[in-house]
């Protein structure tokens, strides 16, 4: 495959075909196909510049004539072209509309998901170029072509040049990883492409069909492997190897969802394929399967693998569907091992006097966990010398060496921009991945810790439940007088939904965690009793953090008020 083009994505195989000159770009079938899609979309939305230029051509969409015109512009002057062909003469007498058409196409191209592939084996194409150098060279070539054509039409040079990312957004070096044994029930995956290296050119922006996640993942008792093996083209999939907490996880993305696969590099620890060659994973998630129904997960007892599958359609075209299944698989595995999964956040604070405190905050989506920790960093000043995010969304409690310790699951954060302070996104622009930045529930994915840091194990010093809906509170934090009252509040999992999922209004979710505990409620209740009784016996404070994030007008002040109270308690 030299390339793949859809309405929202272009994948270029640099190992098969690499354009070294502007004319090679114009002569490529990929360029022609992208132009054709642009023309069709422009006609559909009634782009007047495009319609005006197309009126000079007899063909249905004028793609061939326009590409031929650009080839002429690379070699001849405007006056020379006018002499050679009457239709080109008519077009070139409307330079303003033609220049606008070129700009519209350039903007269209840059809004596409543009991904390059390099295969780590001897082949034609880009062999002579380095992995990073090939992306830089292609970016420069596209910019040069755009500028040359534009300046030729305007008959003048630009006075300002902007070095925009005009080539590809990301590049992958891929290989193969046959980790399964011969005649294994997973042999249908052996032809998938395993990712060895990733190069991202920020700002990296993804637009998805959906802007929120709905529902929870159900466990199926029917083994889906036979269905998958009978109708599965593994060559269309790319495997992202990662550590989800302590579990080696292989996520197979259909090429249509490849951009989201790249985004998880900011959220989970990426492992190059060569580092896990022939190694069986703990969890597998196949994202984009020709199947009936919704996403499900299954425990393959024979191979000790937790398997998740998602359908190949727009219903799961949102990053939350990637992240939450990965967490569900991991949490179900943790419950089976006697560990307690938490939907929350944990921060390791080092105070100015050298003392360390580990604060765990539990709450479902939109409860104000991340916002409160951001507010704490803002109000702390010199009182806190350093702050380490152990987890921002999902973690695990483990009983070790007579203590309850917190472990992280992700190295990054999936942050809702609507609730963050003004300017937060700009501070993180150089390394963040943006998802639907101009829509409701806009998000960014940003790395905040390392895998080594989140897996150290941090003794819990305070456990809080994030309450985002109670308005009339005099303190930011209240502690429970007995452990049973604490269990009741945490198990109830009440919050006022902010539209980050399909829920609205005051809702409840078992233990504020629909990603594992809901599916394994009986087992989780036993673990809650075990861990909460131990925390209470050891004198660890358990309370409620009133974030008021869902109270109108308190989106910023609520977390700040809670953070001020939290800082006082931490300093005591």
C-alpha positions in Angstrom: 0.0 0.0 0.0 1.5 3.3 -1.1 -1.2 5.4 0.6 -4.7 5.4 2.0 -7.2 8.3 1.7 -10.5 8.8 3.5 -12.6 11.9 4.1 -10.7 12.7 7.3 -7.4 10.9 7.0 -4.4 10.4 4.8 -1.8 7.6 5.5 1.4 7.7 3.5 3.8 4.8 3.2 7.2 6.5 3.0 8.9 3.1 2.6 6.9 2.3 -0.5 6.8 5.8 -2.2 8.5 9.0 -1.1 8.1 12.2 -3.1 11.5 14.0 -3.5 10.3 17.0 -5.7 7.3 19.2 -6.0 6.4 17.7 -9.4 6.4 14.2 -7.9 3.8 15.4 -5.4 1.6 16.8 -8.2 2.0 13.6 -10.2 1.1 11.3 -7.3 -2.3 9.6 -7.3 -2.6 10.4 -3.6 -2.5 14.2 -4.3 -5.1 13.7 -7.0 -7.4 11.8 -4.7 -7.1 14.3 -1.9 -7.9 17.1 -4.4 -10.9 15.2 -5.6 -12.2 14.8 -2.1 -11.6 18.5 -1.5 -13.5 19.5 -4.6 -16.5 17.2 -3.7 -16.7 18.7 -0.2 -16.4 22.3 -1.5 -19.2 21.7 -3.9 -21.3 20.2 -1.2 -20.9 23.2 1.1 -21.2 25.6 -1.8 -17.7 27.1 -1.6 -18.1 30.0 -4.1 -14.4 30.3 -4.9 -14.3 26.7 -6.0 -17.6 26.9 -7.9 -16.4 30.0 -9.8 -13.1 28.3 -10.9 -14.8 25.1 -11.8 -17.2 26.9 -14.1 -14.3 27.4 -16.6 -13.8 23.6 -17.0 -16.0 21.2 -18.9 -15.2 18.2 -16.6 -17.6 17.3 -13.8 -15.3 18.3 -11.0 -12.2 19.8 -12.7 -9.7 17.9 -10.6 -7.5 16.8 -13.5 -7.6 20.3 -15.1 -6.6 22.0 -11.8 -3.8 19.6 -11.1 -2.5 20.1 -14.7 -2.7 23.9 -14.2 -0.5 23.5 -11.1 2.0 21.5 -13.0 2.2 24.3 -15.6 2.7 26.9 -12.9 5.8 25.0 -11.7 7.4 25.5 -15.1 5.9 28.4 -17.0 4.9 32.0 -16.3 1.3 33.1 -16.1 1.5 34.8 -19.5 3.0 31.7 -21.1 0.2 29.5 -19.7 -2.5 31.9 -21.0 -1.2 31.5 -24.5 -1.2 27.7 -24.4 -4.8 27.1 -23.4 -8.0 29.2 -23.4 -9.5 27.6 -20.3 -6.4 28.3 -18.3 -6.4 31.9 -19.6 -9.9 32.4 -18.3 -9.0 30.9 -14.9 -5.8 33.0 -14.6 -7.6 36.2 -15.2 -9.4 35.5 -11.9 -6.3 35.3 -9.7 -8.0 36.3 -6.5 -10.5 33.4 -6.7 -7.8 31.0 -7.7 -5.5 32.1 -4.9 -8.4 31.6 -2.4 -9.0 28.1 -3.8 -5.4 27.2 -3.2 -5.5 28.5 0.3 -8.8 26.7 1.0 -7.2 23.4 -0.2 -4.1 24.0 1.9 -6.3 24.6 5.0 -8.3 21.5 4.1 -5.1 19.4 3.8 -3.8 20.6 7.2 -7.1 19.7 8.9 -6.8 16.1 7.8 -5.2 13.4 10.0 -1.9 13.1 8.1 0.2 10.1 9.2 3.3 8.6 7.6 4.6 5.0 7.9 8.1 3.8 7.7 8.7 0.0 7.7 11.8 -1.1 9.6 13.1 -3.4 6.9 15.0 -2.9 3.6 12.7 -1.5 0.9 12.5 1.1 -1.8 11.4 4.7 -1.1 12.7 6.3 2.0 15.5 3.9 2.9 18.2 6.6 2.4 16.5 9.0 4.7 16.4 8.9 8.5 13.1 8.3 10.3 13.0 11.9 11.6 14.7 13.4 8.5 12.0 12.0 6.2 9.2 13.8 8.0 11.2 17.1 8.1 12.0 16.8 4.4 8.4 16.1 3.4 7.1 19.0 5.5 9.6 21.4 3.8 8.6 20.1 0.4 4.9 20.6 0.9 5.5 24.1 2.3 7.7 24.9 -0.7 5.1 23.7 -3.2 2.3 25.7 -1.5 4.4 28.9 -1.4 5.6 28.6 -5.0 2.1 28.1 -6.4 0.6 30.9 -4.3 3.4 33.4 -5.1 3.2 32.5 -8.8 -0.6 33.3 -8.8 -0.1 36.5 -6.8 2.9 37.4 -8.8 4.7 38.5 -5.7 6.7 37.1 -2.8 5.3 36.8 0.7 6.7 39.3 3.2 6.0 36.9 6.2 6.7 33.2 6.1 5.2 30.9 8.7 6.8 27.5 9.3 3.6 25.6 9.8 3.4 21.8 10.1 2.3 21.2 6.5 3.6 17.7 5.9 2.3 15.0 8.3 1.2 15.3 11.9 2.8 12.0 13.0 5.1 9.3 11.7 5.3 5.7 12.8 8.1 3.2 12.3 6.4 -0.2 12.2 7.5 -3.8 12.2 6.1 -7.3 13.0 5.7 -9.0 16.3 4.6 -12.6 16.3 4.2 -13.0 20.0 1.6 -15.8 19.7 2.6 -19.5 19.4 2.1 -21.5 16.3 -1.6 -22.5 15.9 -2.5 -20.1 18.7 -6.1 -18.8 18.9 -4.5 -15.4 18.4 -2.7 -16.3 15.2 -5.2 -14.1 13.2 -3.3 -11.1 14.6 0.2 -12.1 13.3 0.1 -9.9 10.2 -0.7 -6.7 12.1 1.9 -3.9 12.1 3.6 -3.4 15.4 4.8 0.1 16.3 8.5 0.6 17.0 8.8 4.3 17.1 6.5 7.4 17.1 7.2 10.9 15.9 4.6 13.6 16.7 4.7 17.1 15.3 2.8 19.5 17.6 0.3 21.0 17.8 -1.4 17.6 17.2 -5.2 18.0 16.9 -7.7 15.3 16.4 -11.4 15.7 15.5 -13.7 12.8 16.2 -17.3 12.0 15.2 -18.4 12.0 18.9 -17.4 14.4 21.7 -18.5 12.2 24.6 -18.6 8.6 25.7 -21.8 6.7 26.6 -22.5 3.5 28.5 -20.3 1.0 30.3 -18.6 -2.1 29.0 -20.3 -5.4 29.5 -18.5 -8.7 30.0 -19.4 -11.5 27.6 -19.1 -15.2 28.5 -19.0 -16.1 24.8 -15.5 -16.4 23.5 -15.2 -13.8 20.5 -12.0 -15.3 19.2 -13.6 -17.7 16.8 -15.7 -14.9 15.3 -12.6 -12.6 15.0 -10.4 -15.3 13.4 -12.9 -16.1 10.7 -13.2 -12.6 9.3 -10.2 -10.4 10.2 -7.6 -8.6 7.9 -4.8 -8.0 10.4 -2.8 -6.1 7.8 -5.2 -3.2 8.3 -4.3 -2.9 12.0 -1.5 -1.3 14.0 -0.5 -2.5 17.4 0.4 -0.1 20.1 2.3 -1.9 22.9 1.9 -0.3 26.3 2.0 -0.7 30.1 -1.4 0.0 31.6 -0.3 0.1 35.3 1.5 -3.2 35.8 -0.1 -5.0 32.8 1.5 -5.3 29.4 -1.3 -4.4 27.0 -1.5 -4.7 23.2 -4.0 -2.3 21.5 -4.7 -3.1 17.9 -6.2 -0.1 16.0 -7.9 -0.3 12.7 -6.2 2.2 10.3 -9.4 4.4 10.4 -8.7 5.0 14.1 -4.9 5.3 13.9 -4.8 8.9 15.0 -6.4 7.9 18.4 -3.8 5.2 18.6 -1.1 7.8 18.4 -2.8 9.9 21.1 -2.4 7.1 23.7 1.3 7.7 23.6 0.6 10.7 25.9 -1.5 8.6 28.3 0.2 5.2 28.7 3.8 4.1 28.7 4.7 3.1 25.1 6.8 0.0 24.7 8.7 -0.4 21.3 7.8 -3.7 19.6 11.4 -4.9 19.7 11.3 -4.7 23.6 8.4 -7.1 23.9 9.2 -9.4 20.9 7.4 -12.8 21.3 6.0 -11.7 24.7 2.4 -12.6 25.5 0.4 -9.6 26.8 -1.8 -9.5 29.9 -4.6 -7.6 28.0 -5.6 -7.1 24.4 -7.9 -4.5 23.0 -8.9 -4.6 19.3 -10.4 -1.3 18.3 -12.4 -1.4 15.1 -13.9 -4.9 14.4 -16.5 -5.9 11.9 -19.1 -7.0 14.4 -22.7 -6.7 15.6 -23.5 -4.8 18.7 -21.5 -2.8 21.2 -18.1 -3.1 22.7 -17.5 -6.0 25.1 -14.7 -7.7 27.1 -13.9 -11.3 27.7 -11.6 -13.2 30.0 -9.7 -15.8 28.1 -8.9 -18.2 31.0 -6.9 -20.6 28.9 -4.4 -18.0 27.9 -4.9 -15.7 30.9 -5.6 -12.7 28.7 -8.3 -10.1 29.2 -9.7 -9.2 25.7 -11.7 -6.2 24.7 -13.3 -5.5 21.3 -14.9 -2.4 19.8 -17.0 -2.1 16.6 -15.7 -0.6 13.4 -18.1 2.3 13.1 -18.5 6.0 14.1 -20.3 5.0 17.4 -16.9 4.6 19.1 -15.1 7.5 17.3 -14.0 9.2 20.5 -10.8 8.9 22.6 -12.8 8.0 25.7 -13.8 4.7 24.1 -10.1 3.8 23.8 -9.0 4.8 27.3 -11.9 3.5 29.3 -11.9 -0.1 27.8 -8.1 -0.2 28.5 -8.8 0.8 32.1 -11.8 -1.7 32.4 -9.6 -4.6 31.3 -6.9 -3.6 33.8 -9.3 -3.0 36.7 -11.0 -6.3 36.3 -7.6 -7.9 36.3 -6.6 -6.0 39.5 -9.9 -7.0 41.3 -9.1 -10.6 40.5 -5.7 -10.1 42.2 -7.2 -8.6 45.3 -6.4 -5.0 44.6 -8.9 -2.1 44.7 -9.2 0.1 41.5 -10.0 3.7 42.1 -11.6 6.2 39.7 -9.8 9.3 41.0 -6.6 11.2 41.3 -3.5 10.9 43.6 -0.8 13.5 44.2 2.5 13.1 46.0 3.3 16.4 47.7 6.6 17.5 49.1 6.2 20.4 51.5 8.7 23.2 52.0 9.8 21.7 55.3 10.6 18.4 53.6 7.6 16.3 54.7 5.7 14.3 52.1 1.9 13.8 51.8 0.0 11.5 49.5 -3.6 12.6 48.8 -6.1 10.4 47.0 -9.3 11.9 45.7 -12.1 9.6 44.4 -14.9 10.7 42.0 -16.5 10.0 38.7 -16.2 12.0 35.5 -16.6 15.8 36.1 -16.4 15.5 39.9 -13.5 18.0 40.1 -10.6 15.8 40.8 -8.1 17.3 38.3 -9.4 20.8 38.8 -8.9 20.7 42.5 -5.3 19.5 42.2 -4.6 22.2 39.6 -6.1 24.7 42.1 -4.0 23.3 44.9 -0.9 23.9 42.8 -2.0 27.5 42.2 -2.7 28.4 45.8 0.2 26.5 47.4 2.8 29.1 46.6 6.1 28.3 48.5 4.3 25.9 50.9 4.8 23.0 48.5 8.2 22.6 47.0 7.2 19.9 44.5 4.1 18.0 43.3 4.0 14.6 41.5 0.8 13.3 39.9 0.7 9.6 40.7 -2.6 9.3 38.7 -5.1 11.7 37.3 -8.0 9.4 36.5 -7.5 5.8 37.5 -5.3 4.2 40.1 -5.1 1.1 42.4 -4.8 0.5 46.1 -2.6 -2.4 47.1 -2.0 -3.8 50.6 1.8 -4.2 51.0 4.1 -4.4 53.9 1.3 -3.7 56.4 0.3 -0.5 54.6 -2.2 0.6 51.9 -0.3 2.1 49.0 -1.5 3.9 45.9 -0.3 3.0 42.4 -0.9 4.8 39.1 -2.4 3.3 35.9 -1.6 6.1 33.4 1.4 8.3 32.8 -0.8 11.1 31.4 -4.1 13.0 31.9 -7.2 13.2 29.7 -8.2 16.8 30.7 -11.5 18.6 30.1 -10.5 22.1 29.0 -13.8 23.7 29.7 -13.1 23.5 33.5 -9.5 24.4 33.5 -8.1 27.9 34.1 -7.8 30.3 31.2 -4.5 29.8 29.4 -4.0 26.2 30.6 -4.1 24.8 27.1 -1.6 27.3 25.8 0.9 26.4 28.5 0.8 22.7 27.3 0.6 23.3 23.5 4.1 22.1 22.8 3.5 18.5 24.1 -0.3 18.1 24.4 -2.6 16.3 22.0 -5.9 18.2 21.4 -9.2 16.5 20.8 -12.1 18.6 19.4 -10.6 21.8 20.8 -13.4 24.0 19.5 -16.3 21.9 20.7 -18.2 21.2 23.9 -16.2 18.8 26.2 -13.0 19.7 24.4 -10.0 17.7 25.8 -6.3 17.4 25.7 -4.1 14.4 26.4 -0.9 15.3 28.2 1.9 13.3 29.9 2.3 14.2 33.6 4.5 11.5 35.1 6.7 8.5 34.2 5.9 4.9 34.5 8.6 4.4 37.0 7.2 7.2 39.2 3.6 6.0 39.2 4.6 2.4 40.0 6.7 3.2 43.1 3.8 2.8 45.5 2.8 5.7 47.8 1.4 5.2 51.3 -2.1 6.8 51.5 -2.1 9.7 53.9 -5.6 11.1 53.2 -8.6 9.7 51.2 -11.3 12.1 49.9 -14.5 11.8 47.9 -15.1 14.6 45.4 -18.5 16.1 45.8 -19.3 18.5 43.0 -23.0 19.3 43.7 -23.5 20.5 47.3 -23.7 24.3 47.3 -24.1 25.4 50.9 -20.9 24.3 52.5 -18.8 26.2 55.0 -15.6 24.2 54.6 -13.9 22.7 51.7 -13.4 19.3 53.5 -15.4 17.4 56.1 -14.1 14.1 57.6 -16.3 11.1 58.4 -16.8 10.2 62.1 -17.1 6.5 61.3 -16.0 4.1 58.6 -19.5 2.9 57.7 -20.6 6.4 56.8 -17.5 6.8 54.6 -18.2 3.5 52.8 -21.8 4.5 52.1 -20.8 7.8 50.5 -18.0 6.3 48.4 -20.1 3.3 47.3 -23.0 5.6 46.4 -20.8 7.5 44.0 -23.1 10.5 43.6 -22.2 13.5 41.4 -23.9 16.0 39.2 -23.1 15.1 35.7 -21.6 17.8 33.5 -22.3 16.3 30.1 -18.9 14.6 29.7 -20.8 11.3 29.1 -24.5 10.7 28.2 -25.6 11.5 31.8 -27.1 14.7 33.1 -28.3 15.9 36.5 -27.6 14.1 39.9 -26.5 10.6 39.1 -25.0 7.7 41.1 -22.4 5.1 40.0 -21.2 2.2 42.2 -18.0 3.3 43.9 -17.8 6.1 41.3 -16.1 3.7 39.0 -18.0 2.1 36.0 -14.8 0.6 34.7 -14.4 -2.7 36.5 -16.0 -2.3 39.9 -19.5 -2.0 38.4 -19.0 -5.3 36.4 -17.5 -7.0 39.5 -19.6 -5.4 42.2 -19.7 -8.4 44.6 -15.9 -8.9 44.6 -15.4 -5.1 44.8 -17.6 -4.7 47.9 -15.4 -7.2 49.8 -12.3 -5.3 48.8 -13.9 -1.9 49.9 -14.6 -3.4 53.3 -11.0 -4.7 53.6 -9.3 -1.5 52.5 -11.5 1.0 54.2 -11.4 -0.9 57.5 -7.7 -1.0 57.3 -7.4 2.8 56.6 -9.8 3.6 59.4 -7.9 1.3 61.8 -4.6 3.0 60.9 -6.0 6.5 61.5 -5.9 7.6 57.9 -8.4 10.6 57.5 -11.3 9.8 55.1 -13.5 12.7 54.1 -15.5 14.6 51.5 -13.9 17.3 49.3 -16.5 19.8 48.2 -15.4 21.0 44.7 -18.7 22.6 43.7 -17.6 22.1 40.1 -21.1 21.5 38.9 -22.5 24.6 40.7 -23.3 27.4 38.3 -20.7 30.2 38.7 -18.4 28.1 40.9 -16.5 26.3 38.2 -13.3 28.1 39.1 -13.9 29.3 42.7 -15.3 25.9 44.0 -12.1 23.9 43.4 -10.0 26.9 44.6 -12.0 27.0 47.9 -11.6 23.3 48.4 -7.9 23.5 47.6 -7.3 26.2 50.2 -8.8 24.0 52.9 -6.8 21.0 51.6 -3.6 23.0 51.8 -4.3 23.9 55.5 -4.8 20.3 56.4 -1.7 19.1 54.5 0.4 21.6 56.4 -0.8 20.6 59.8 
